[in-house]
Amino acid sequence: MVKTGAQHTASLRDGREIFLDGRRIPDATIDPAFRGAVASVGRMFDFHSAPENRELMTFETETGQRANRIWQLPESYEDLKTRRAGLEAWTELHAGFLGRAPDHVASCISGMYMGLDVFEAYDPARAGALADYYRYARDNDLYLTYVIINPQADRSKSAAQQQDPFLSAGIVDQDAQGLTIRGAKMLATGGIMANEVFVTCIQPLQPGDERYAVSFAIPMNAKGLKIMSRRSYEAAATSVFDYPLASRFDENDAVLYFDDVKVPWDRVFISENIEMTAKQFHGTPAHVYQNYQAQIRLSVKLKFLLGIARRITEVNGTTNFPQVREMLGQLAAEAATIDAFVAAMEVKGSHYGRYFIPDRHTLYAAQTVAQQLYGKVITTLRELAGGGMIMLPSSVQDYANPELARLIGKTQQSPAANAEEKVKFYKLAWDAVGSEFASRHAQYEMFYAGASFVVKGHSFRSYDWAASGALLDRMLAGYDLADEVAPARAAE
């Protein structure tokens, strides 16, 4: 089933336990803290289910039915590019500000499914559960989030060494029906709007941490699952005009607490196996495939931010200043770097069995550069704007006062826009660059791929050092000290 927006929104009214500001939220789809983001996701599902977008956004499965391209398993370079076109079109609906939109975790589960051989070598029953779940999520057009990080607590100690052994979610009991899970996981980005959550651990685990070495998926309304939301930026957004991004694309982040949640065996992919918990990401295409999607999203987001940069200079009348054109040229080169990485991942891709996957090291190189790039781009936008993003009307309510509206028209002047257009644009620019919503995105992009040292470690491990060393050795072998010394001695 390819869902519509209305169908997805209705699926979220499932009795899930969401908590915000000390109260339980009975229906996130209509609550002022979440309804704008829910509606934005609904528009995504409307777009991909629209008849005119059938070829762009869906593909035919082995059953002859159509499914969202986020679940596609490419078998060629052309398949990979076709899927990317669909992901780019979907991402443009939110300009990359929904970092955990449905295409991210779908890419993770699809990558795990591509590596089904790794799961079969571990446990055929768990491999069967994964295969069945991939098809179930695909055929029901599910929106998945994931929680793959343990609460920070004391980072000098392993999960098992924390003062509370069930601070991090782990197995408290198991029986013929499945596992019982107790403890917390983070960061359920988009969880308010998702149908189900994939739960595992991407952080390194140590001997003794076996109870935390699990991998499973459950509905967001599972009995005992509590969703503890962070502050809602949407709730604080006074209007769409004043906060055009925060009011519509605050995807939310949440801590999930598992209060003895029962997970049936047909939803369990790994149980008490530290080695396999790491392999599910790095021994299969999963880590590459999910982060390839993340780079596609970032390329769209940078395209949007560059649109803001150029418009700032047009509104301010500075586009033709040599120093401004230099800054815009630098931004254009940086955005093109991410575009080039995405294209290179595809061109340098290779087969994993029947499936064609992006190049691993090119992905990790892109992540390394991207972590350093986002903050730099935001800083450049601040430099271009000066005080323009700050000296704005306090809110849309100022326009309700005729005298203030007249003064706004007089003081908000621009060579390229009238006063209302200028204010509208700069309100959006501030929401992308300087608001609380924007600050969260700066932090989010900094750690999207993990801590910097982790990302650089992936780049180190995946680079072809043997090839570079062989090139060096061939050059060294082309000359020798004896070649210089022998003729000199002969001349003596």
C-alpha positions in Angstrom: 0.0 0.0 0.0 1.3 3.5 -1.0 -0.2 5.7 1.7 -1.7 9.1 1.3 -1.1 11.9 3.8 -4.5 11.5 5.4 -3.9 7.8 5.9 -0.5 8.4 7.5 -1.9 11.0 9.8 -4.7 8.7 10.8 -2.2 6.0 11.6 -0.6 8.2 14.3 -3.7 8.2 16.3 -2.8 4.9 17.9 -2.7 5.7 21.7 1.0 6.2 21.9 2.4 7.7 25.1 3.9 11.1 24.3 4.9 13.4 27.1 5.7 17.1 26.8 5.9 19.9 29.4 4.7 17.5 32.2 1.6 16.3 30.4 0.6 13.4 28.2 -0.3 14.4 24.6 -3.5 12.6 23.6 -3.2 13.3 19.9 0.0 14.7 18.3 -1.7 15.2 15.0 -3.7 18.2 16.3 -1.5 19.4 19.2 0.1 22.8 18.6 3.5 21.3 19.5 3.5 18.8 16.7 0.7 19.4 14.2 2.7 21.5 11.7 5.4 18.8 11.3 2.8 16.1 11.1 1.1 18.0 8.3 4.5 18.4 6.5 5.0 14.6 6.6 1.5 14.2 5.3 2.3 16.3 2.3 5.3 14.0 1.6 3.0 11.0 1.5 0.6 12.9 -0.7 3.4 13.7 -3.1 4.7 10.2 -3.4 1.2 8.7 -3.8 0.1 11.2 -6.4 -0.6 9.5 -9.8 1.7 11.9 -11.7 4.6 11.0 -9.4 4.1 7.2 -9.7 7.3 6.5 -11.7 9.4 9.0 -9.8 8.4 7.9 -6.3 7.5 4.2 -6.5 8.8 1.0 -7.9 7.4 -2.4 -8.7 8.1 -5.2 -6.1 8.4 -8.9 -6.7 4.7 -9.2 -6.0 3.8 -6.8 -8.8 2.6 -4.1 -6.3 4.0 -0.6 -6.2 6.1 0.5 -3.2 7.8 3.7 -2.1 11.3 4.1 -3.7 12.8 4.5 -0.2 12.6 0.7 0.0 14.1 0.0 -3.4 17.1 -2.4 -3.6 19.1 -1.2 -6.6 20.8 -3.8 -8.7 22.6 -1.4 -11.0 24.2 2.0 -11.3 21.1 3.2 -13.1 18.8 1.9 -10.4 20.8 3.8 -7.8 20.5 7.0 -9.7 16.7 6.5 -10.3 16.2 6.0 -6.6 18.2 9.1 -5.8 16.0 11.2 -8.1 13.0 10.2 -6.0 14.8 10.9 -2.7 15.8 14.4 -4.0 12.3 15.2 -5.0 10.9 14.1 -1.6 13.6 16.1 0.3 12.9 19.3 -1.6 9.5 19.3 0.1 11.2 20.1 3.4 14.5 21.5 2.0 16.4 19.0 4.0 15.2 20.1 7.4 13.5 16.8 8.2 16.7 14.9 9.0 14.9 11.8 10.0 12.3 11.8 7.3 10.9 8.3 6.3 13.7 7.7 3.7 16.5 7.5 6.3 15.7 4.5 8.4 14.1 2.8 5.4 17.5 3.0 3.8 19.1 1.4 6.9 16.6 -1.5 7.0 17.0 -2.0 3.2 20.8 -2.1 3.6 20.5 -4.7 6.3 18.2 -6.7 4.1 20.8 -6.5 1.3 23.2 -8.1 3.8 20.8 -10.9 4.7 23.7 -13.4 4.2 25.4 -11.9 7.3 22.3 -12.5 9.4 21.8 -16.0 8.0 25.3 -16.9 9.1 24.5 -15.6 12.6 21.1 -17.1 13.0 18.6 -18.2 10.3 15.6 -17.5 12.5 16.7 -13.9 13.1 17.5 -13.5 9.4 14.0 -14.7 8.6 12.5 -12.1 11.0 14.5 -9.4 9.3 13.4 -10.4 5.8 9.8 -10.6 6.9 10.0 -7.2 8.6 11.6 -5.5 5.5 8.7 -6.7 3.4 6.1 -5.8 6.0 7.5 -2.2 6.4 7.8 -1.8 2.6 4.4 -3.2 1.8 2.6 -1.1 4.5 4.6 2.1 3.6 5.7 2.5 7.2 7.6 5.6 8.5 10.4 4.3 10.8 12.6 6.1 13.1 15.5 4.6 15.1 17.2 4.8 18.5 20.7 3.6 18.3 22.5 5.6 21.0 22.5 5.0 24.8 21.9 7.8 27.3 25.2 9.7 27.8 25.5 9.2 31.6 29.1 8.3 32.5 30.9 7.9 29.2 34.0 6.5 30.9 32.0 3.3 31.7 30.3 0.7 29.5 26.5 0.2 29.5 26.8 -2.6 32.0 29.0 -0.6 34.4 26.6 2.3 34.9 25.1 2.7 38.3 21.8 1.6 37.1 22.2 -1.5 34.9 18.9 -0.6 33.1 19.8 3.0 32.4 20.4 1.9 28.8 17.7 -0.3 27.2 18.5 -4.0 27.6 17.1 -7.4 28.1 15.5 -7.9 31.5 13.9 -11.2 30.6 13.1 -13.6 27.7 10.8 -16.5 27.1 9.2 -18.4 24.3 7.2 -15.3 23.2 10.1 -12.9 23.0 12.3 -10.4 24.9 11.3 -8.0 27.6 13.2 -4.7 27.4 13.8 -2.1 30.1 15.7 1.2 30.0 16.2 4.2 27.8 17.5 4.9 24.3 18.0 8.1 22.3 17.6 10.0 19.9 14.1 9.2 18.5 14.2 12.0 15.9 10.9 12.1 14.1 9.5 9.5 16.5 6.4 11.6 17.2 5.5 11.2 13.5 6.8 7.6 12.9 4.8 4.4 12.9 7.5 2.2 14.3 11.0 2.4 15.8 14.1 0.3 15.1 16.0 -0.2 18.3 19.7 -1.3 18.5 23.1 0.1 19.4 25.7 1.6 17.0 28.1 2.4 19.8 30.9 -0.1 20.5 29.9 -2.6 23.2 32.3 -4.5 25.5 32.2 -8.0 27.0 29.6 -7.9 29.7 27.3 -5.7 27.6 25.5 -8.6 26.0 22.1 -7.7 27.3 22.3 -4.4 25.4 23.4 -6.1 22.2 20.0 -6.3 20.7 18.3 -5.3 17.4 14.5 -5.2 17.0 11.6 -3.1 15.7 8.3 -2.3 17.5 5.3 0.0 17.0 5.5 3.4 18.6 2.4 2.6 20.6 3.8 -0.6 22.1 2.7 -1.2 25.7 5.2 0.3 28.1 6.9 2.5 25.6 7.1 6.1 26.7 8.1 9.0 24.4 9.7 11.9 26.3 9.8 14.9 23.9 12.4 17.6 24.1 11.2 21.2 24.0 8.9 21.8 21.0 10.2 24.7 18.8 6.9 24.5 16.9 4.9 25.2 20.0 7.0 28.4 20.5 6.6 29.5 16.9 4.1 32.2 17.0 3.1 32.1 13.4 4.2 30.6 10.0 5.1 34.1 8.8 7.4 34.7 11.8 8.8 31.1 11.9 8.2 29.5 8.5 10.6 26.5 9.2 10.1 25.9 12.9 6.3 26.0 12.6 6.3 23.3 9.9 9.5 21.2 10.1 10.3 20.7 13.7 10.6 17.0 13.5 11.2 16.6 17.2 13.7 14.5 19.2 12.8 12.3 22.1 14.2 9.9 24.6 12.4 6.5 24.6 11.9 4.7 27.8 11.1 1.0 27.7 9.1 0.1 30.7 9.3 -3.7 30.4 8.2 -3.6 26.8 7.6 -7.1 25.3 9.2 -7.7 21.9 8.0 -10.8 20.0 10.6 -13.0 18.4 9.4 -12.3 14.9 10.5 -8.7 15.5 13.9 -9.6 16.9 16.9 -9.5 14.5 19.8 -9.8 17.1 19.8 -11.0 20.7 22.8 -10.8 23.1 25.5 -10.8 20.4 28.0 -8.0 20.5 29.8 -8.9 17.3 26.6 -9.2 15.3 25.3 -5.9 16.6 28.3 -4.2 15.0 28.1 -6.3 11.9 24.5 -5.4 11.1 25.8 -1.9 10.2 29.4 -2.4 9.0 29.3 -6.0 7.7 26.3 -5.3 5.5 25.5 -2.3 3.2 23.3 -0.7 5.9 25.7 2.0 7.2 26.7 3.0 3.7 23.1 3.0 2.3 21.6 5.0 5.2 24.3 7.6 5.2 24.3 7.9 1.4 20.6 9.0 1.9 21.8 11.5 4.4 24.3 13.0 1.9 21.5 13.3 -0.6 19.4 15.2 2.0 22.4 17.5 2.8 23.0 18.3 -0.8 19.4 19.5 -1.1 19.7 21.5 2.2 22.8 23.2 1.0 21.1 24.1 -2.2 18.4 25.8 -0.2 20.9 27.6 2.0 22.7 28.9 -1.1 19.4 30.2 -2.3 19.1 32.2 0.9 22.7 33.4 0.5 22.2 34.8 -3.0 18.8 36.3 -2.0 20.4 38.1 0.9 22.8 39.9 -1.4 20.0 40.8 -3.8 17.8 42.2 -1.1 20.8 44.2 0.3 22.0 45.3 -3.2 25.4 43.8 -2.6 25.5 41.1 -5.3 28.0 42.9 -7.5 30.5 43.8 -4.7 33.7 41.8 -5.5 34.1 40.6 -2.0 30.5 39.4 -1.9 30.8 37.5 -5.2 33.9 35.9 -3.8 31.9 34.7 -0.8 29.1 33.4 -3.0 31.6 31.6 -5.2 33.1 29.9 -2.2 29.7 28.8 -1.1 28.9 27.5 -4.5 32.1 25.4 -4.5 31.3 24.0 -1.1 27.8 23.0 -2.1 29.1 21.4 -5.3 31.6 19.4 -3.2 28.7 17.5 -1.6 26.9 17.1 -5.0 30.2 15.7 -6.4 30.6 13.3 -3.5 27.1 11.9 -4.0 27.7 11.4 -7.8 31.1 9.8 -7.0 29.6 7.4 -4.5 27.4 6.2 -7.3 30.0 6.1 -10.1 32.4 4.2 -7.9 29.7 1.9 -6.5 30.1 -1.8 -6.6 28.0 -5.0 -6.3 27.3 -6.7 -3.0 25.9 -9.9 -4.3 23.0 -8.8 -6.7 22.8 -5.3 -5.2 24.6 -2.2 -6.4 25.7 0.0 -3.4 27.5 3.3 -3.1 31.3 3.4 -2.6 32.1 3.1 1.1 35.2 5.3 1.4 33.7 8.1 -0.8 30.8 8.2 1.6 33.0 8.5 4.7 35.1 11.2 2.9 31.8 13.1 2.3 30.8 12.8 6.0 34.2 14.0 7.1 34.0 17.1 4.9 30.3 17.7 5.6 30.8 17.8 9.4 33.1 20.8 8.9 31.1 22.4 6.2 27.7 23.1 7.6 28.8 25.5 10.4 31.0 27.3 7.9 28.1 27.8 5.5 25.9 29.2 8.3 28.6 31.6 9.4 29.0 32.9 5.9 25.2 33.5 5.7 25.5 35.5 8.9 28.3 37.6 7.5 26.4 38.3 4.3 23.2 39.4 6.2 24.7 41.6 8.8 22.0 43.1 11.0 19.3 42.4 8.4 18.1 39.2 10.1 17.9 40.9 13.5 16.2 44.2 12.9 12.8 42.9 11.9 9.3 43.5 13.2 8.7 41.8 16.5 5.9 39.6 15.0 3.3 39.5 12.4 1.0 41.3 14.9 2.9 44.5 14.2 1.1 44.6 10.8 -2.3 44.7 12.6 -1.3 48.2 13.9 -1.8 50.7 10.9 0.9 53.1 12.2 3.4 50.3 12.8 2.6 48.9 9.4 3.3 52.3 7.8 6.6 52.6 9.6 7.6 49.0 8.6 7.0 50.0 5.0 9.1 53.0 5.4 12.1 51.4 7.3 12.3 48.0 5.7 13.6 49.1 2.3 15.3 47.1 -0.4 16.4 47.7 -4.0 15.0 44.2 -4.9 11.9 43.7 -2.8 9.1 45.7 -1.1 9.0 46.0 2.6 6.7 43.0 3.1 8.7 40.8 0.8 11.9 41.8 2.6 10.5 41.0 6.1 9.1 37.7 4.9 12.4 36.7 3.4 14.5 37.7 6.4 12.1 36.0 8.8 12.8 32.8 6.9 16.5 33.4 6.8 16.6 33.9 10.5 14.7 30.7 11.1 17.3 28.8 9.0 20.3 30.5 10.5 19.7 32.0 14.0 16.6 30.8 15.7 16.4 28.1 18.3 15.2 25.8 15.6 18.3 26.8 13.5 20.6 26.3 16.5 19.3 22.7 16.9 20.1 22.0 13.2 23.6 23.3 13.6 24.2 20.9 16.4 22.3 18.1 14.6 24.4 18.3 11.5 27.6 18.5 13.5 26.8 15.0 15.0 24.5 13.5 12.4 27.2 11.0 11.3 28.5 10.5 14.8 31.4 12.2 16.7 34.1 13.6 14.4 36.7 11.1 15.5 34.4 8.2 14.7 33.7 9.6 11.2 37.4 10.1 10.5 38.1 6.6 11.8 35.7 5.2 9.2 37.5 7.2 6.6 40.8 5.9 7.8 39.7 2.2 7.8 38.0 2.3 4.4 40.7 4.1 2.4 42.9 2.1 0.0 46.2 2.6 1.8 47.7 -0.4 0.0 47.3 1.4 -3.3 48.8 4.6 -2.2 51.6 2.8 -0.5 52.3 0.8 -3.6 52.4 4.0 -5.7 55.0 5.4 -3.2 57.0 2.2 -3.3 57.2 2.2 -7.1 58.5 5.7 -7.0 61.1 4.8 -4.4 62.1 1.8 -6.4 62.9 4.0 -9.4 66.2 5.3 -7.9 68.8 4.2 -5.4 71.7 5.7 -3.4 74.1 3.3 -5.2 73.1 4.9 -8.6 74.5 8.2 -7.3 77.4 7.0 -5.3 79.0 4.5 -7.7 79.6 6.9 -10.6 81.1 9.4 -8.2 83.5 6.9 -6.8 84.4 5.8 -10.3 85.3 9.3 -11.2 87.6 9.5 -8.2 
